[in-house]
């Protein structure tokens, strides 16, 4: 079940042909489960072309790789850029992530030229797209993107909450 959908910029009125926001988020949630299997905070991301083709995935790996930049979004963007052999993404790409991106990931989104971001749960502590910073409205940013938040919010929150509940019980 979805909660309130939050939008910024001018998002498309519907997802790419052959996709739903849910089907795209399902790919990101699968990545979150992969992170959880490695005892990482379960956040996942998937990157799609404007036409709806999957071009990259990523999950959290900071503990696994001893790398503070090993966030799902950064790993996903790296994966796609390597696959495309270009440090910039094609026009109109859509990054789907289970948790609202932080400020580091916001920078990667801007520099990679992601067209839009769809996220599940807002992040009241570190979210830099709508929760603590209007990431789409930065006057100095040389790239603007749209956002849709709250897609599969309850499921995305549950993945995180169950992980931390399990950690506290240990």
Beta strands, then each sheet from edge to edge (+ up, - down):
strand 1: 6-8
strand 2: 44-48
strand 3: 54-59
strand 4: 94-99
strand 5: 116-121
strand 6: 146-149
sheet 1: 1+ 6- 5- 4- 2+ 3-
end
